[in-house]
Amino acid sequence: MPPSSDAGVAERVVVLPKALHARPAGQLAQLAGRHKDATIQLVAGEKKANARGVLAVMAMGAVTGTEVTVTVTGPDADAVADEAARILTAAEADES
């Protein structure tokens, strides 16, 4: 799906290559912390979470292959949405 942006709102749809666990949830919370004026909302199926809450993101229970919609509102919405999408789709380089 092509990126969309309208008046400080951006949306990205990604398919998770791995289950959404603590590391990416923490990275999303850090991203939200760096962009205090933006809101990052995640939706997977019927579950929603604000990216500021690591436990809320993990509680979504998103597993490999889950489609997640990231909606960012606020300043720099496109850049923040792109970074959130990168976090969600990044392959773990240091798996054991």
Secondary structure as UniProt FT lines:
FT   STRAND          4..5
FT   STRAND          9..15
FT   HELIX           22..34
FT   TURN            36..37
FT   STRAND          39..44
FT   TURN            45..46
FT   STRAND          47..50
FT   TURN            51..52
FT   HELIX           54..59
FT   TURN            64..65
FT   STRAND          67..73
FT   TURN            75..76
FT   HELIX           77..89
FT   TURN            93..94
//
